[in-house]
């Protein structure tokens, strides 16, 4: 059993409830589950066209979606941070004493073989155990 489990939440995918269920099973008696969503702010030239209020509204929308997905789950701590998905998940787990990451993964497409999906990058670089739950779709 694990003491501190991190569950990265992709708010636009339906696999998050399943990864939370797996985390519940893997958690020890006094273990903690943190549901993390990484908000990726618009990059490059796109950011030049967005004002600060639009970015803030997007962050607040992400917080509301995370809260909605975790409604009724008082034993799960929500966390919302800004950054690049894979790198931020790895850094968060290192900085917060996480001993297991339960992450969902979609079926890889051609671009995943060249660039690597978030789950693949987390598996390669995390310093703790990583359980990957493949989406059946």
C-alpha positions in Angstrom: 0.0 0.0 0.0 1.1 3.6 -0.6 1.0 6.5 1.8 0.7 9.4 -0.7 -0.8 8.9 -4.1 -0.9 11.5 -6.9 -3.7 11.2 -9.5 -3.2 13.6 -12.4 -6.6 14.7 -13.7 -7.2 15.4 -17.3 -10.4 17.4 -17.0 -11.4 16.8 -20.6 -11.1 12.9 -20.5 -13.4 10.4 -18.8 -10.7 8.2 -17.3 -10.2 10.3 -14.2 -12.9 8.5 -12.1 -11.3 5.2 -12.9 -7.8 6.4 -11.9 -9.3 7.7 -8.6 -10.8 4.2 -8.0 -7.5 2.5 -8.5 -5.8 5.0 -6.1 -8.5 4.2 -3.5 -7.5 0.5 -3.7 -3.8 1.2 -3.6 -4.0 3.6 -0.6 -3.0 2.4 2.8 -5.2 2.8 5.9 -3.9 6.3 6.6 -2.9 7.1 3.0 -3.6 10.4 1.2 -4.8 10.9 -2.4 -4.1 14.2 -4.2 -5.9 14.9 -7.5 -3.7 17.2 -9.5 -4.7 19.1 -12.6 -2.0 21.0 -14.5 -3.3 24.1 -16.1 -1.2 24.8 -19.2 -1.5 28.5 -20.1 -1.6 29.4 -23.8 1.9 29.6 -25.2 3.7 31.4 -27.9 1.9 33.8 -30.2 -1.5 32.8 -28.9 -0.7 34.4 -25.5 -0.1 37.7 -27.2 -3.8 37.8 -28.2 -5.1 37.0 -24.7 -5.4 39.5 -22.0 -4.8 38.6 -18.3 -8.5 38.3 -17.6 -9.0 35.6 -20.2 -6.1 33.6 -18.8 -7.5 34.1 -15.2 -11.0 33.0 -16.3 -9.5 29.8 -17.9 -7.7 29.0 -14.7 -10.9 29.6 -12.6 -12.9 27.4 -15.1 -10.3 24.6 -14.6 -10.7 25.0 -10.8 -14.5 24.7 -11.0 -14.2 21.6 -13.3 -11.8 20.0 -10.8 -14.1 20.7 -7.9 -17.0 19.3 -9.8 -15.2 16.1 -10.6 -14.2 15.6 -7.0 -17.6 16.5 -5.5 -18.5 14.1 -2.7 -14.9 12.8 -2.4 -13.9 14.3 0.9 -10.9 12.0 1.2 -9.3 13.4 -2.0 -7.3 16.7 -1.9 -7.6 18.8 -5.0 -4.5 20.6 -6.4 -4.4 22.9 -9.4 -1.0 24.2 -10.6 0.2 26.0 -13.7 2.9 24.4 -15.9 3.8 21.8 -18.5 1.8 18.6 -17.8 4.5 15.9 -17.6 7.2 18.0 -16.0 4.9 19.6 -13.5 3.5 16.2 -12.5 7.0 14.8 -11.9 8.1 18.0 -10.0 5.0 18.0 -7.9 5.5 14.4 -6.9 9.1 15.0 -6.0 8.4 18.1 -4.0 5.5 16.6 -2.0 6.7 13.2 -1.0 4.5 11.2 -3.4 5.3 7.5 -3.4 2.9 6.5 -6.2 1.4 8.1 -9.3 -1.8 6.7 -10.8 -2.2 8.1 -14.3 -4.6 7.5 -17.1 -3.4 7.0 -20.7 -5.2 7.0 -24.0 -4.4 4.7 -26.9 -1.3 6.2 -28.5 -1.5 7.9 -31.8 1.3 8.3 -34.3 2.4 11.6 -32.7 2.8 9.9 -29.4 5.6 7.7 -30.8 7.5 10.7 -31.9 6.8 13.1 -29.1 5.7 10.9 -26.2 2.5 11.2 -24.3 2.2 12.7 -20.8 1.9 9.2 -19.3 4.9 7.9 -21.1 7.1 10.8 -19.9 5.9 10.4 -16.4 6.7 6.7 -16.4 10.2 7.4 -17.8 11.1 10.2 -15.4 9.2 9.8 -12.1 11.2 8.8 -9.1 8.3 6.9 -7.5 6.1 4.0 -8.6 3.7 4.8 -11.5 0.6 2.8 -12.3 -0.8 3.5 -15.8 -4.5 2.8 -16.5 -5.2 2.5 -20.2 -8.4 4.0 -21.4 -10.5 1.3 -23.1 -11.7 3.7 -25.9 
